[in-house]
Amino acid sequence: MSAVQAVPATDAAPVAVKTALVLRHDATIHLGNLEPVLREHGYTVDYVEILSDDLGTIDPTAADLVVVLGGEMGAYETEAFPALADEISILRNRLAAERPVFGVCLGAQLMANALGARVYPGPTNEIGFRTVEPTGLGATGPLRHVAGVPVLQWHSDTFDLPEGVTRLAGSPQYGNEAFGIGDWALAVQFHPEVTPAMHEVWLRASAAELTEAGLDPETLRAERDLYAGSMQDASRALFSEWLDGLDR
């Protein structure tokens, strides 16, 4: 009979697991290429479906990170979508506690609303790959990775800049493309998460919207072929650097 070998004791501490709570408004608008970055940085990912889950059970400050995704509704449409009011309350409490938040498109607008700023329809329905321009401060942080790189825009709403935040990027069409608070909150109007597969789903689901806006899906597909690869590289670098900053 062979002897049983004892397993040597170890003083190594267990690896801490970080939690990312993802607030989602539509199943087709998900983390996309940002999810692998979260997992590489040690996060578990838990989606909350804003329009169907019980938001009353959410502790606004419990998760290590909250990511707020996009959606077709406006942040001001709380009568048509009452859950948005609960979501804004969650964000207001989390931001007041200075707990990390990353917002995309509608998510950025909801963050602005939670911080007391006005959100409203913008001058154009902006759909396609466009460049955004980091401000002087934006160019010194994670937003520098998208400088000169066309990123996907798909929105028709905008927001006033909340008090106490730093404007990090703008564009000729929309003055407020990104803002931040310290190194723990970042909101972007554009869509850094979108993969080519997501983009195709959106195009197919939005035929009426594209027709109304006078846009040709084939032209948008050609833009995607040109710019999606560089955008995903830039967005991955942006998000990775921002997550690194949370650990400092």
GIZIBEL-V416084 format. One record per residue. RES is the residue in three letters. OMEGA is omega as a letter, one per 30 degrees, with the letter a starting at -180 (none if undefined). Layout:
BEGIN
RES|OMEGA ; RES|OMEGA
END
This chain:
BEGIN
MET|a ; SER|l ; ALA|l ; VAL|a ; GLN|l ; ALA|l ; VAL|a ; PRO|l ; ALA|l ; THR|l ; ASP|a ; ALA|l ; ALA|l ; PRO|l ; VAL|a ; ALA|l ; VAL|l ; LYS|a ; THR|l ; ALA|l ; LEU|a ; VAL|a ; LEU|a ; ARG|a ; HIS|a ; ASP|a ; ALA|a ; THR|a ; ILE|a ; HIS|a ; LEU|l ; GLY|a ; ASN|l ; LEU|a ; GLU|l ; PRO|l ; VAL|l ; LEU|a ; ARG|l ; GLU|l ; HIS|l ; GLY|a ; TYR|l ; THR|a ; VAL|l ; ASP|l ; TYR|l ; VAL|l ; GLU|a ; ILE|a ; LEU|a ; SER|a ; ASP|l ; ASP|a ; LEU|l ; GLY|a ; THR|a ; ILE|l ; ASP|a ; PRO|a ; THR|a ; ALA|a ; ALA|l ; ASP|a ; LEU|l ; VAL|l ; VAL|a ; VAL|a ; LEU|a ; GLY|l ; GLY|a ; GLU|a ; MET|l ; GLY|l ; ALA|a ; TYR|a ; GLU|a ; THR|l ; GLU|l ; ALA|a ; PHE|a ; PRO|a ; ALA|l ; LEU|l ; ALA|l ; ASP|l ; GLU|l ; ILE|l ; SER|l ; ILE|a ; LEU|l ; ARG|a ; ASN|a ; ARG|l ; LEU|l ; ALA|l ; ALA|l ; GLU|l ; ARG|a ; PRO|l ; VAL|l ; PHE|a ; GLY|a ; VAL|l ; CYS|l ; LEU|l ; GLY|l ; ALA|l ; GLN|l ; LEU|l ; MET|l ; ALA|l ; ASN|a ; ALA|l ; LEU|l ; GLY|a ; ALA|l ; ARG|l ; VAL|a ; TYR|l ; PRO|l ; GLY|a ; PRO|a ; THR|l ; ASN|a ; GLU|a ; ILE|l ; GLY|l ; PHE|a ; ARG|l ; THR|l ; VAL|a ; GLU|l ; PRO|l ; THR|l ; GLY|l ; LEU|l ; GLY|a ; ALA|l ; THR|a ; GLY|a ; PRO|a ; LEU|a ; ARG|a ; HIS|l ; VAL|l ; ALA|l ; GLY|a ; VAL|l ; PRO|a ; VAL|a ; LEU|l ; GLN|l ; TRP|a ; HIS|l ; SER|l ; ASP|l ; THR|a ; PHE|l ; ASP|a ; LEU|l ; PRO|l ; GLU|l ; GLY|l ; VAL|l ; THR|l ; ARG|a ; LEU|a ; ALA|l ; GLY|l ; SER|l ; PRO|a ; GLN|a ; TYR|a ; GLY|a ; ASN|l ; GLU|l ; ALA|l ; PHE|a ; GLY|l ; ILE|a ; GLY|l ; ASP|a ; TRP|l ; ALA|l ; LEU|l ; ALA|l ; VAL|a ; GLN|a ; PHE|a ; HIS|a ; PRO|a ; GLU|a ; VAL|l ; THR|l ; PRO|l ; ALA|l ; MET|a ; HIS|l ; GLU|l ; VAL|a ; TRP|l ; LEU|a ; ARG|a ; ALA|a ; SER|a ; ALA|a ; ALA|l ; GLU|a ; LEU|l ; THR|l ; GLU|a ; ALA|a ; GLY|a ; LEU|l ; ASP|l ; PRO|a ; GLU|l ; THR|l ; LEU|l ; ARG|l ; ALA|l ; GLU|a ; ARG|l ; ASP|a ; LEU|a ; TYR|a ; ALA|a ; GLY|a ; SER|l ; MET|a ; GLN|l ; ASP|a ; ALA|a ; SER|l ; ARG|l ; ALA|l ; LEU|a ; PHE|a ; SER|l ; GLU|l ; TRP|l ; LEU|l ; ASP|a ; GLY|l ; LEU|a ; ASP|a ; ARG|none
END
